[in-house]
Amino acid sequence: MGIGAWAWGDSLFWKYDAKFDFELEELFEYYASQPDAFLDTAELYGLGRSEMLIGDFERRSGKRVKVASKFAALPWKTRRERCHRGALDVVQACEASLRRMGRSSMELYQIHFPNAWANEARGNGLRAYWDGLGDCYERGLVQAVGVSNYGADAVEAVSTSLGRRGIPLYSNQIQYSLLYPFANSNGLKRKCDQLGVKVLAYSPIGLGLLSGKYSAEQLPEGPRAELAKAFFNGQPETAAGLVDAVAKTAEKHGATPSQVAINWCVAKGTIPIPGARNLRQLKDNLGALSWRLDAADVARLDAASAAVQPLAKANPFPAKDVGSGLRMFDS
Ligand SMILES: NC(=O)c1ccc[n+]([C@@H]2O[C@H](COP(=O)([O-])OP(=O)(O)OC[C@H]3O[C@@H](n4cnc5c(N)ncnc54)[C@H](OP(=O)(O)O)[C@@H]3O)[C@@H](O)[C@H]2O)c1
């Protein structure tokens, strides 16, 4: 299990406010003392702020955590490496992330999402994220490489491409939760398992909607309110069924709803990376590691989850074909 640091610095979606940095630092201090503490961040999160906070916290505490960051595959960043001034392509973006964190290497580097043009080298070798990822690995900038939001075809293609250089594809980070379980039925989870690629489950608490604190009457603030309305008001019976199944399971184990949502991801063989914004949430989420769901719990939760209709807005990467017939995304 890891902890996601998207909300650390992101004011657009998460309404981040720097005056609460002391809460994040308190969280970090505690977490960094735990074995195998692992934070997931990205150059896009708070436009580098999340990485900078992690670097500052590490420096001030003298403690280190494992870190995974991500390359933002934006349309104007298309090369494995850029040798002149301009947009930061894969290798330079990785070095910039490391500089923000005050490090010489990181444990995992991921391509945040597929790009319609620049994933695989074609002819001139310039449009080549996968080659750039391999370069980061071979130069020792990163200890492992992964992708994110990749569909089954794409994950196989990148795994094959890196495999030619003897580089293992470590992980595919995808949206995966009781609220968004579709990788189980669309072949993506099976493909990752076949390839030996770990699935990092993002938004495992359904962006907080499965934490038990939100409802049709108690909506989250900011952009999450729309998602919450689509879930709690748009499909009231199935939403109530899922929330109830989570609550009953939590009660049975003397646990919290967030822990149930996280443990369901663990039971499915994924590595959840729940977000946490303060020490209380961190401790609650880490508490998921001290107990396990039994088979009857998983069956009850699966049934409640299967009834939920996909929240279209919950997936920023809908299924579509990109490039030469390669299906890059799966939803
Ligand atoms: N690769 C990608 O494209 C991608 C996309 C999304 C996320 N991610 C990664 O996955 C991580 C986690 O996903 P997420 O943050 O989207 O969703 P999440 O983990 O499902 O939900 C996190 C939010 O739920 C609330 N929360 C967390 N723990 C709680 C607890 N114990 N009790 C009550 N509320 C709690 C907090 O928000 P409030 O307190 O404000 O409710 C927190 O920010 C991100 O931080 C990021 O690293 C990656």
The ligand as an ORCA input file, in Angstrom:
! r2SCAN-3c Opt
* xyz 0 1
  N      -2.737      8.221    -12.214
  C      -3.807      8.975    -12.184
  O      -4.320      9.439    -13.206
  C      -4.434      9.268    -10.843
  C      -5.723      9.819    -10.761
  C      -6.271     10.025     -9.500
  C      -5.529      9.711     -8.359
  N      -4.274      9.197     -8.471
  C      -3.445      8.868     -7.284
  O      -4.213      8.121     -6.355
  C      -4.220      8.794     -5.098
  C      -5.499      8.507     -4.339
  O      -6.633      8.797     -5.118
  P      -7.594     10.029     -4.802
  O      -6.916     10.957     -3.885
  O      -8.076     10.499     -6.113
  O      -8.872      9.341     -4.132
  P      -9.140      8.477     -2.826
  O      -7.909      7.912     -2.296
  O     -10.240      7.572     -3.171
  O      -9.732      9.592     -1.837
  C      -8.866     10.447     -1.160
  C      -9.661     11.520     -0.427
  O     -10.622     10.930      0.444
  C     -10.629     11.611      1.691
  N     -10.117     10.634      2.676
  C      -8.975      9.905      2.600
  N      -8.844      9.082      3.643
  C      -9.928      9.266      4.403
  C     -10.363      8.689      5.618
  N      -9.649      7.751      6.224
  N     -11.540      9.121      6.140
  C     -12.271     10.065      5.517
  N     -11.903     10.659      4.357
  C     -10.746     10.255      3.804
  C      -9.717     12.815      1.533
  O     -10.441     13.929      0.990
  P     -11.446     14.845      1.836
  O     -10.976     14.823      3.259
  O     -11.364     16.171      1.190
  O     -12.789     14.197      1.654
  C      -8.749     12.334      0.485
  O      -8.113     13.360     -0.215
  C      -3.988     10.258     -5.478
  O      -3.541     11.034     -4.381
  C      -2.951     10.106     -6.562
  O      -1.679      9.869     -5.999
  C      -3.724      8.965     -9.696
*
